[in-house]
């Protein structure tokens, strides 16, 4: 894989991960219903899921 392909992929994926969506809604719901630590756990799980998805997309 060439470096310009990696840069292009990062440029394409970054806005998708920064746009609030269902993950943001889920974290907000957990913080309101539970506690701040519940929100942190959901955030960590969501970030791990995004990372795995991005790696699989990069691998093809």
C-alpha positions in Angstrom: 0.0 0.0 0.0 1.3 3.4 -1.0 1.5 6.3 1.5 -0.8 8.4 -0.6 -3.5 5.7 -0.4 -3.2 5.7 3.4 -3.4 9.5 3.5 -6.5 9.4 1.3 -8.1 6.8 3.4 -7.5 8.8 6.6 -8.9 11.9 5.0 -12.0 10.0 3.9 -12.6 8.3 7.3 -11.9 11.2 9.7 -15.0 13.3 8.9 -17.1 10.1 9.3 -15.8 9.4 12.7 -16.2 13.0 13.9 -19.8 13.5 12.8 -22.1 12.9 15.8 -24.6 10.2 15.2 -26.0 7.1 16.9 -22.8 6.7 19.0 -23.3 10.2 20.4 -26.9 9.5 21.1 -26.1 6.2 22.9 -23.4 7.9 25.1 -25.8 10.7 26.0 -28.5 8.2 26.9 -26.2 6.2 29.1 -24.9 9.3 30.9 -28.5 10.5 31.6 -29.8 7.1 32.6 -26.7 5.9 34.5 -23.5 7.6 35.4 -20.5 9.3 33.9 -18.6 6.0 34.1 -21.3 4.3 32.0 -20.8 6.9 29.4 -17.0 6.4 29.4 -17.4 2.7 28.9 -19.8 3.2 26.0 -17.5 5.7 24.5 -14.6 3.3 24.8 -16.6 0.5 23.2 -17.8 2.7 20.4 -14.2 3.9 19.7 -13.0 0.3 19.6 -15.7 -0.6 17.1 -14.8 2.3 14.9 -11.2 1.3 15.0 -11.9 -2.3 14.0 -14.2 -1.2 11.2 -11.6 1.2 9.8 -8.9 -1.5 10.0 -11.1 -4.0 8.1 -12.0 -1.3 5.5 -8.3 -0.5 5.0 -7.3 -4.2 4.7 -10.1 -4.7 2.2 
